[in-house]
Amino acid sequence: ETATQSTWGTRVWKRMAAIVPKKGLDDLELSGKKVLVRVDYNVPVKKGVITDDFRIRSTLPTINKIIGSGGRALPVSSTHLPLPTLFRV
């Protein structure tokens, strides 16, 4: 891929993004649906205690919106917390 092709592709995607707006939760019919929500729960932990729960609290409005619309929120987390000592190999 040359620099010209890369630039052309970038311009096309930017133009498409301007034409086709992204859909949000308000645009979807969620009643009776299961919704996978990717969450980032990589939170700072010291001595087994969460020291800053901002990331956890930040996901609540989205999860509550899904539940309030009649859907089921299924948070999927990809945390990088270490395994407890009991489970280490």
A tleap script that builds the chain and sets N, CA, C and O, in Angstrom:
source leaprc.protein.ff14SB
mol = sequence {
  NGLU THR ALA THR GLN SER THR TRP GLY THR
  ARG VAL TRP LYS ARG MET ALA ALA ILE VAL
  PRO LYS LYS GLY LEU ASP ASP LEU GLU LEU
  SER GLY LYS LYS VAL LEU VAL ARG VAL ASP
  TYR ASN VAL PRO VAL LYS LYS GLY VAL ILE
  THR ASP ASP PHE ARG ILE ARG SER THR LEU
  PRO THR ILE ASN LYS ILE ILE GLY SER GLY
  GLY ARG ALA LEU PRO VAL SER SER THR HIE
  LEU PRO LEU PRO THR LEU PHE ARG CVAL
}
set mol.1.N position { 0.852 -1.188 0.000 }
set mol.1.CA position { 0.000 0.000 0.000 }
set mol.1.C position { 0.889 1.240 0.000 }
set mol.1.O position { 1.808 1.366 0.810 }
set mol.2.N position { 0.601 2.130 -0.906 }
set mol.2.CA position { 1.410 3.343 -1.001 }
set mol.2.C position { 0.793 4.452 -0.162 }
set mol.2.O position { -0.340 4.343 0.307 }
set mol.3.N position { 1.556 5.514 0.016 }
set mol.3.CA position { 1.065 6.654 0.789 }
set mol.3.C position { -0.156 7.272 0.131 }
set mol.3.O position { -1.055 7.742 0.828 }
set mol.4.N position { -0.209 7.281 -1.200 }
set mol.4.CA position { -1.351 7.852 -1.918 }
set mol.4.C position { -2.610 7.051 -1.636 }
set mol.4.O position { -3.663 7.635 -1.383 }
set mol.5.N position { -2.524 5.723 -1.675 }
set mol.5.CA position { -3.687 4.884 -1.394 }
set mol.5.C position { -4.158 5.078 0.032 }
set mol.5.O position { -5.360 5.154 0.286 }
set mol.6.N position { -3.224 5.159 0.966 }
set mol.6.CA position { -3.577 5.341 2.371 }
set mol.6.C position { -4.295 6.671 2.573 }
set mol.6.O position { -5.298 6.724 3.284 }
set mol.7.N position { -3.798 7.745 1.960 }
set mol.7.CA position { -4.425 9.051 2.079 }
set mol.7.C position { -5.810 9.044 1.455 }
set mol.7.O position { -6.753 9.600 2.016 }
set mol.8.N position { -5.932 8.406 0.279 }
set mol.8.CA position { -7.221 8.332 -0.385 }
set mol.8.C position { -8.237 7.596 0.488 }
set mol.8.O position { -9.375 8.041 0.639 }
set mol.9.N position { -7.813 6.462 1.065 }
set mol.9.CA position { -8.704 5.691 1.924 }
set mol.9.C position { -9.143 6.476 3.139 }
set mol.9.O position { -10.302 6.394 3.546 }
set mol.10.N position { -8.237 7.235 3.723 }
set mol.10.CA position { -8.568 8.055 4.892 }
set mol.10.C position { -9.602 9.096 4.518 }
set mol.10.O position { -10.547 9.329 5.271 }
set mol.11.N position { -9.434 9.732 3.352 }
set mol.11.CA position { -10.394 10.751 2.921 }
set mol.11.C position { -11.770 10.153 2.683 }
set mol.11.O position { -12.782 10.770 3.014 }
set mol.12.N position { -11.816 8.958 2.113 }
set mol.12.CA position { -13.106 8.311 1.864 }
set mol.12.C position { -13.813 8.018 3.176 }
set mol.12.O position { -15.006 8.292 3.307 }
set mol.13.N position { -13.096 7.463 4.156 }
set mol.13.CA position { -13.719 7.136 5.440 }
set mol.13.C position { -14.190 8.380 6.166 }
set mol.13.O position { -15.253 8.362 6.787 }
set mol.14.N position { -13.428 9.455 6.103 }
set mol.14.CA position { -13.853 10.697 6.746 }
set mol.14.C position { -15.124 11.233 6.091 }
set mol.14.O position { -16.026 11.712 6.778 }
set mol.15.N position { -15.193 11.150 4.766 }
set mol.15.CA position { -16.379 11.609 4.059 }
set mol.15.C position { -17.581 10.742 4.416 }
set mol.15.O position { -18.679 11.262 4.617 }
set mol.16.N position { -17.388 9.428 4.496 }
set mol.16.CA position { -18.476 8.511 4.849 }
set mol.16.C position { -18.975 8.786 6.265 }
set mol.16.O position { -20.179 8.754 6.519 }
set mol.17.N position { -18.044 9.057 7.193 }
set mol.17.CA position { -18.426 9.329 8.574 }
set mol.17.C position { -19.272 10.587 8.665 }
set mol.17.O position { -20.147 10.683 9.526 }
set mol.18.N position { -19.023 11.551 7.790 }
set mol.18.CA position { -19.804 12.788 7.791 }
set mol.18.C position { -21.200 12.555 7.217 }
set mol.18.O position { -22.146 13.246 7.593 }
set mol.19.N position { -21.334 11.591 6.313 }
set mol.19.CA position { -22.619 11.324 5.665 }
set mol.19.C position { -23.491 10.405 6.518 }
set mol.19.O position { -24.683 10.659 6.688 }
set mol.20.N position { -22.901 9.348 7.048 }
set mol.20.CA position { -23.646 8.338 7.792 }
set mol.20.C position { -23.420 8.550 9.287 }
set mol.20.O position { -22.366 8.185 9.808 }
set mol.21.N position { -24.400 9.138 9.985 }
set mol.21.CA position { -24.202 9.370 11.414 }
set mol.21.C position { -24.229 8.059 12.203 }
set mol.21.O position { -24.910 7.107 11.819 }
set mol.22.N position { -23.488 8.022 13.300 }
set mol.22.CA position { -23.474 6.843 14.161 }
set mol.22.C position { -24.785 6.771 14.933 }
set mol.22.O position { -25.372 7.792 15.291 }
set mol.23.N position { -25.223 5.559 15.178 }
set mol.23.CA position { -26.431 5.364 15.979 }
set mol.23.C position { -26.041 5.269 17.442 }
set mol.23.O position { -24.988 4.726 17.778 }
set mol.24.N position { -26.886 5.796 18.308 }
set mol.24.CA position { -26.670 5.718 19.744 }
set mol.24.C position { -27.751 4.866 20.381 }
set mol.24.O position { -28.597 4.310 19.681 }
set mol.25.N position { -27.733 4.760 21.680 }
set mol.25.CA position { -28.734 3.959 22.386 }
set mol.25.C position { -30.148 4.473 22.158 }
set mol.25.O position { -31.095 3.688 22.129 }
set mol.26.N position { -30.299 5.787 21.995 }
set mol.26.CA position { -31.631 6.361 21.792 }
set mol.26.C position { -32.207 5.983 20.428 }
set mol.26.O position { -33.421 6.055 20.236 }
set mol.27.N position { -31.359 5.582 19.477 }
set mol.27.CA position { -31.811 5.244 18.128 }
set mol.27.C position { -32.190 3.771 17.986 }
set mol.27.O position { -32.689 3.365 16.937 }
set mol.28.N position { -31.964 2.978 19.009 }
set mol.28.CA position { -32.173 1.537 18.915 }
set mol.28.C position { -33.373 1.093 19.740 }
set mol.28.O position { -33.678 1.673 20.783 }
set mol.29.N position { -34.045 0.060 19.258 }
set mol.29.CA position { -35.133 -0.564 20.001 }
set mol.29.C position { -34.527 -1.697 20.830 }
set mol.29.O position { -34.157 -2.740 20.290 }
set mol.30.N position { -34.429 -1.486 22.132 }
set mol.30.CA position { -33.725 -2.440 22.991 }
set mol.30.C position { -34.657 -3.350 23.787 }
set mol.30.O position { -34.188 -4.269 24.459 }
set mol.31.N position { -35.937 -3.116 23.726 }
set mol.31.CA position { -36.886 -3.905 24.508 }
set mol.31.C position { -36.789 -5.385 24.142 }
set mol.31.O position { -36.945 -5.762 22.981 }
set mol.32.N position { -36.531 -6.208 25.144 }
set mol.32.CA position { -36.433 -7.650 24.943 }
set mol.32.C position { -35.112 -8.113 24.338 }
set mol.32.O position { -34.952 -9.298 24.044 }
set mol.33.N position { -34.165 -7.199 24.148 }
set mol.33.CA position { -32.887 -7.554 23.543 }
set mol.33.C position { -31.802 -7.699 24.609 }
set mol.33.O position { -31.853 -7.071 25.666 }
set mol.34.N position { -30.826 -8.539 24.300 }
set mol.34.CA position { -29.625 -8.644 25.134 }
set mol.34.C position { -28.548 -7.794 24.480 }
set mol.34.O position { -28.301 -7.914 23.280 }
set mol.35.N position { -27.911 -6.942 25.259 }
set mol.35.CA position { -26.921 -6.016 24.724 }
set mol.35.C position { -25.575 -6.268 25.396 }
set mol.35.O position { -25.439 -6.116 26.610 }
set mol.36.N position { -24.579 -6.655 24.594 }
set mol.36.CA position { -23.220 -6.803 25.113 }
set mol.36.C position { -22.598 -5.415 25.200 }
set mol.36.O position { -22.566 -4.674 24.218 }
set mol.37.N position { -22.109 -5.078 26.374 }
set mol.37.CA position { -21.487 -3.776 26.592 }
set mol.37.C position { -20.037 -4.018 26.980 }
set mol.37.O position { -19.755 -4.603 28.026 }
set mol.38.N position { -19.108 -3.561 26.123 }
set mol.38.CA position { -17.697 -3.715 26.455 }
set mol.38.C position { -17.331 -2.639 27.464 }
set mol.38.O position { -17.506 -1.449 27.202 }
set mol.39.N position { -16.832 -3.051 28.597 }
set mol.39.CA position { -16.472 -2.124 29.669 }
set mol.39.C position { -14.991 -2.256 29.990 }
set mol.39.O position { -14.381 -3.303 29.775 }
set mol.40.N position { -14.433 -1.181 30.505 }
set mol.40.CA position { -13.023 -1.180 30.892 }
set mol.40.C position { -12.967 -1.026 32.408 }
set mol.40.O position { -13.064 0.085 32.931 }
set mol.41.N position { -12.814 -2.123 33.095 }
set mol.41.CA position { -12.774 -2.096 34.558 }
set mol.41.C position { -11.344 -2.258 35.078 }
set mol.41.O position { -11.139 -2.801 36.163 }
set mol.42.N position { -10.368 -1.798 34.322 }
set mol.42.CA position { -8.994 -1.781 34.812 }
set mol.42.C position { -8.881 -0.635 35.808 }
set mol.42.O position { -8.603 0.503 35.431 }
set mol.43.N position { -9.092 -0.937 37.051 }
set mol.43.CA position { -9.089 0.082 38.105 }
set mol.43.C position { -7.884 -0.121 39.015 }
set mol.43.O position { -7.400 -1.242 39.170 }
set mol.44.N position { -7.402 0.954 39.613 }
set mol.44.CA position { -6.271 0.800 40.531 }
set mol.44.C position { -6.689 0.075 41.813 }
set mol.44.O position { -7.696 0.408 42.437 }
set mol.45.N position { -5.899 -0.906 42.177 }
set mol.45.CA position { -6.172 -1.704 43.374 }
set mol.45.C position { -4.918 -1.713 44.238 }
set mol.45.O position { -3.819 -1.995 43.758 }
set mol.46.N position { -5.097 -1.401 45.516 }
set mol.46.CA position { -3.990 -1.488 46.479 }
set mol.46.C position { -4.440 -2.344 47.649 }
set mol.46.O position { -5.442 -2.061 48.306 }
set mol.47.N position { -3.678 -3.389 47.891 }
set mol.47.CA position { -3.963 -4.320 48.984 }
set mol.47.C position { -5.392 -4.875 48.896 }
set mol.47.O position { -6.072 -5.032 49.911 }
set mol.48.N position { -5.830 -5.166 47.675 }
set mol.48.CA position { -7.145 -5.770 47.470 }
set mol.48.C position { -8.314 -4.804 47.533 }
set mol.48.O position { -9.465 -5.238 47.490 }
set mol.49.N position { -8.054 -3.507 47.633 }
set mol.49.CA position { -9.129 -2.511 47.721 }
set mol.49.C position { -9.046 -1.593 46.504 }
set mol.49.O position { -7.972 -1.097 46.165 }
set mol.50.N position { -10.187 -1.370 45.850 }
set mol.50.CA position { -10.241 -0.463 44.702 }
set mol.50.C position { -10.056 0.955 45.214 }
set mol.50.O position { -10.812 1.412 46.071 }
set mol.51.N position { -9.047 1.658 44.689 }
set mol.51.CA position { -8.755 3.015 45.172 }
set mol.51.C position { -9.456 4.097 44.361 }
set mol.51.O position { -9.627 5.213 44.851 }
set mol.52.N position { -9.866 3.792 43.128 }
set mol.52.CA position { -10.579 4.771 42.302 }
set mol.52.C position { -11.592 4.014 41.448 }
set mol.52.O position { -11.212 3.255 40.556 }
set mol.53.N position { -12.875 4.219 41.719 }
set mol.53.CA position { -13.921 3.479 41.011 }
set mol.53.C position { -14.554 4.287 39.871 }
set mol.53.O position { -15.670 3.982 39.451 }
set mol.54.N position { -13.863 5.305 39.372 }
set mol.54.CA position { -14.399 6.165 38.316 }
set mol.54.C position { -14.841 5.365 37.091 }
set mol.54.O position { -15.926 5.605 36.562 }
set mol.55.N position { -14.032 4.436 36.639 }
set mol.55.CA position { -14.367 3.663 35.439 }
set mol.55.C position { -15.613 2.812 35.651 }
set mol.55.O position { -16.415 2.648 34.731 }
set mol.56.N position { -15.779 2.281 36.834 }
set mol.56.CA position { -16.960 1.473 37.132 }
set mol.56.C position { -18.201 2.366 37.146 }
set mol.56.O position { -19.221 2.032 36.543 }
set mol.57.N position { -18.108 3.498 37.834 }
set mol.57.CA position { -19.245 4.433 37.908 }
set mol.57.C position { -19.599 5.004 36.535 }
set mol.57.O position { -20.764 5.303 36.273 }
set mol.58.N position { -18.610 5.158 35.664 }
set mol.58.CA position { -18.843 5.728 34.338 }
set mol.58.C position { -19.686 4.821 33.447 }
set mol.58.O position { -20.321 5.308 32.512 }
set mol.59.N position { -19.710 3.534 33.707 }
set mol.59.CA position { -20.489 2.613 32.875 }
set mol.59.C position { -21.954 2.537 33.307 }
set mol.59.O position { -22.801 2.070 32.546 }
set mol.60.N position { -22.252 2.989 34.510 }
set mol.60.CA position { -23.614 2.850 35.033 }
set mol.60.C position { -24.679 3.564 34.211 }
set mol.60.O position { -25.745 2.980 34.015 }
set mol.61.N position { -24.474 4.791 33.709 }
set mol.61.CA position { -25.528 5.421 32.908 }
set mol.61.C position { -25.895 4.603 31.654 }
set mol.61.O position { -27.071 4.508 31.304 }
set mol.62.N position { -24.908 4.023 30.989 }
set mol.62.CA position { -25.179 3.210 29.808 }
set mol.62.C position { -25.944 1.952 30.181 }
set mol.62.O position { -26.928 1.602 29.530 }
set mol.63.N position { -25.496 1.277 31.220 }
set mol.63.CA position { -26.169 0.049 31.663 }
set mol.63.C position { -27.585 0.358 32.119 }
set mol.63.O position { -28.512 -0.381 31.786 }
set mol.64.N position { -27.773 1.440 32.879 }
set mol.64.CA position { -29.112 1.817 33.339 }
set mol.64.C position { -30.019 2.206 32.176 }
set mol.64.O position { -31.216 1.925 32.220 }
set mol.65.N position { -29.486 2.841 31.142 }
set mol.65.CA position { -30.265 3.218 29.959 }
set mol.65.C position { -30.782 1.972 29.246 }
set mol.65.O position { -31.937 1.924 28.824 }
set mol.66.N position { -29.926 0.971 29.115 }
set mol.66.CA position { -30.322 -0.280 28.464 }
set mol.66.C position { -31.422 -0.969 29.266 }
set mol.66.O position { -32.424 -1.413 28.704 }
set mol.67.N position { -31.233 -1.055 30.573 }
set mol.67.CA position { -32.226 -1.699 31.434 }
set mol.67.C position { -33.532 -0.909 31.420 }
set mol.67.O position { -34.613 -1.497 31.370 }
set mol.68.N position { -33.438 0.418 31.462 }
set mol.68.CA position { -34.627 1.267 31.437 }
set mol.68.C position { -35.396 1.167 30.131 }
set mol.68.O position { -36.598 1.430 30.100 }
set mol.69.N position { -34.719 0.789 29.051 }
set mol.69.CA position { -35.365 0.630 27.748 }
set mol.69.C position { -35.936 -0.773 27.559 }
set mol.69.O position { -36.448 -1.100 26.489 }
set mol.70.N position { -35.848 -1.595 28.591 }
set mol.70.CA position { -36.400 -2.945 28.516 }
set mol.70.C position { -35.426 -3.997 28.036 }
set mol.70.O position { -35.824 -5.135 27.785 }
set mol.71.N position { -34.158 -3.643 27.901 }
set mol.71.CA position { -33.152 -4.601 27.456 }
set mol.71.C position { -32.409 -5.215 28.625 }
set mol.71.O position { -32.612 -4.839 29.779 }
set mol.72.N position { -31.546 -6.165 28.308 }
set mol.72.CA position { -30.699 -6.784 29.330 }
set mol.72.C position { -29.257 -6.437 29.008 }
set mol.72.O position { -28.749 -6.788 27.944 }
set mol.73.N position { -28.606 -5.752 29.921 }
set mol.73.CA position { -27.210 -5.362 29.727 }
set mol.73.C position { -26.300 -6.493 30.196 }
set mol.73.O position { -26.438 -6.999 31.310 }
set mol.74.N position { -25.375 -6.877 29.332 }
set mol.74.CA position { -24.408 -7.918 29.657 }
set mol.74.C position { -23.014 -7.314 29.553 }
set mol.74.O position { -22.405 -7.344 28.484 }
set mol.75.N position { -22.500 -6.763 30.659 }
set mol.75.CA position { -21.163 -6.154 30.604 }
set mol.75.C position { -20.084 -7.213 30.345 }
set mol.75.O position { -20.068 -8.268 30.978 }
set mol.76.N position { -19.201 -6.914 29.417 }
set mol.76.CA position { -18.078 -7.790 29.097 }
set mol.76.C position { -16.816 -7.006 29.408 }
set mol.76.O position { -16.554 -5.970 28.796 }
set mol.77.N position { -16.044 -7.494 30.351 }
set mol.77.CA position { -14.848 -6.787 30.782 }
set mol.77.C position { -13.599 -7.527 30.336 }
set mol.77.O position { -13.544 -8.757 30.340 }
set mol.78.N position { -12.612 -6.756 29.956 }
set mol.78.CA position { -11.320 -7.352 29.613 }
set mol.78.C position { -10.258 -6.729 30.512 }
set mol.78.O position { -9.349 -6.040 30.049 }
set mol.79.N position { -10.397 -6.987 31.790 }
set mol.79.CA position { -9.477 -6.406 32.752 }
set mol.79.C position { -8.139 -7.109 32.719 }
set mol.79.O position { -8.007 -8.227 32.221 }
set mol.80.N position { -7.166 -6.432 33.255 }
set mol.80.CA position { -5.815 -6.983 33.311 }
set mol.80.C position { -5.359 -7.130 34.761 }
set mol.80.O position { -4.174 -7.010 35.071 }
set mol.81.N position { -6.309 -7.387 35.623 }
set mol.81.CA position { -5.969 -7.571 37.032 }
set mol.81.C position { -5.277 -8.921 37.209 }
set mol.81.O position { -5.643 -9.889 36.544 }
set mol.82.N position { -4.303 -8.999 38.079 }
set mol.82.CA position { -3.618 -10.288 38.289 }
set mol.82.C position { -4.541 -11.280 38.986 }
set mol.82.O position { -5.448 -10.898 39.726 }
set mol.83.N position { -4.289 -12.550 38.735 }
set mol.83.CA position { -5.064 -13.590 39.407 }
set mol.83.C position { -4.706 -13.634 40.893 }
set mol.83.O position { -3.571 -13.356 41.279 }
set mol.84.N position { -5.682 -13.985 41.707 }
set mol.84.CA position { -5.352 -14.148 43.123 }
set mol.84.C position { -4.281 -15.224 43.312 }
set mol.84.O position { -4.139 -16.114 42.473 }
set mol.85.N position { -3.544 -15.144 44.391 }
set mol.85.CA position { -2.448 -16.072 44.668 }
set mol.85.C position { -2.928 -17.523 44.610 }
set mol.85.O position { -2.183 -18.404 44.181 }
set mol.86.N position { -4.151 -17.774 45.035 }
set mol.86.CA position { -4.698 -19.113 45.066 }
set mol.86.C position { -4.704 -19.754 43.675 }
set mol.86.O position { -4.520 -20.965 43.559 }
set mol.87.N position { -4.915 -18.951 42.608 }
set mol.87.CA position { -5.059 -19.490 41.261 }
set mol.87.C position { -3.801 -19.394 40.422 }
set mol.87.O position { -3.811 -19.823 39.269 }
set mol.88.N position { -2.734 -18.856 40.946 }
set mol.88.CA position { -1.508 -18.737 40.159 }
set mol.88.C position { -0.850 -20.105 39.969 }
set mol.88.O position { -0.856 -20.953 40.862 }
set mol.89.N position { -0.294 -20.285 38.793 }
set mol.89.CA position { 0.346 -21.568 38.462 }
set mol.89.C position { 1.836 -21.426 38.606 }
set mol.89.O position { 2.573 -22.384 38.377 }
savepdb mol mol.pdb
quit
